[in-house]
Amino acid sequence: MSIFLDDDDVARLAGTKIKSRQVAQLRVMGILFYINASGRPVVPKSAVEGNSKQINQPEQTWMPNVLKHG
């Protein structure tokens, strides 16, 4: 059992079998993925399973109030 989606699952998720379009669509969708040595996007199953905890979620950085309101 793999911890990654297989190639068919990634193609179904992204709506295309073309690697560059898969990468672009995954970025638009905000789905965590890695690029392997062959240039193919690799998506961990945990990125799409609906877990409430996300992997590598960045901490919220400080922002001045003037930018928050405006």
C-alpha positions as CSV (number, residue, x, y, z in Angstrom):
1,M,0.0,0.0,0.0
2,S,1.5,3.3,-1.1
3,I,1.2,6.6,0.7
4,F,1.0,8.3,-2.7
5,L,-1.8,8.5,-5.3
6,D,-1.1,6.5,-8.4
7,D,-0.6,8.2,-11.8
8,D,-4.2,7.5,-12.8
9,D,-5.5,9.1,-9.6
10,V,-3.4,12.2,-10.2
11,A,-4.6,12.4,-13.8
12,R,-8.2,12.1,-12.6
13,L,-7.8,14.7,-9.9
14,A,-6.1,17.2,-12.2
15,G,-8.3,16.4,-15.2
16,T,-5.3,15.8,-17.5
17,K,-2.6,13.3,-18.2
18,I,-0.1,16.0,-19.3
19,K,2.5,16.4,-16.5
20,S,2.9,20.2,-16.8
21,R,-0.9,20.7,-16.8
22,Q,-1.2,18.4,-13.8
23,V,1.3,20.5,-11.9
24,A,-0.4,23.8,-12.8
25,Q,-3.9,22.4,-11.8
26,L,-2.6,21.0,-8.5
27,R,-1.1,24.5,-7.7
28,V,-4.5,26.2,-8.5
29,M,-6.3,23.7,-6.3
30,G,-3.8,24.2,-3.5
31,I,-3.0,20.5,-3.2
32,L,0.3,19.5,-1.7
33,F,2.5,17.6,-4.2
34,Y,6.1,16.9,-5.0
35,I,7.9,16.7,-8.3
36,N,9.8,13.4,-8.8
37,A,13.0,13.0,-10.9
38,S,10.9,12.3,-14.1
39,G,9.0,15.6,-13.6
40,R,5.8,13.9,-12.6
41,P,3.8,15.4,-9.7
42,V,3.5,13.0,-6.7
43,V,0.6,13.6,-4.4
44,P,0.5,12.1,-0.9
45,K,-2.9,10.5,-0.1
46,S,-3.1,12.6,3.1
47,A,-3.3,15.7,1.0
48,V,-6.7,14.7,-0.4
49,E,-8.1,12.4,2.3
50,G,-9.9,15.3,4.1
51,N,-7.9,15.1,7.3
52,S,-8.4,18.2,9.5
53,K,-4.6,18.5,10.0
54,Q,-2.7,19.6,6.9
55,I,0.9,18.7,6.3
56,N,3.5,21.6,6.4
57,Q,0.9,24.3,7.0
58,P,2.9,27.5,7.3
59,E,2.6,29.5,10.5
60,Q,0.7,32.8,10.1
61,T,3.3,35.6,10.0
62,W,3.0,39.0,11.5
63,M,1.3,41.7,9.4
64,P,0.9,45.4,10.3
65,N,-2.7,46.5,10.9
66,V,-2.5,49.0,7.9
67,L,-2.1,46.0,5.6
68,K,-4.9,44.0,7.2
69,H,-7.5,46.6,6.6
70,G,-6.6,47.7,3.4
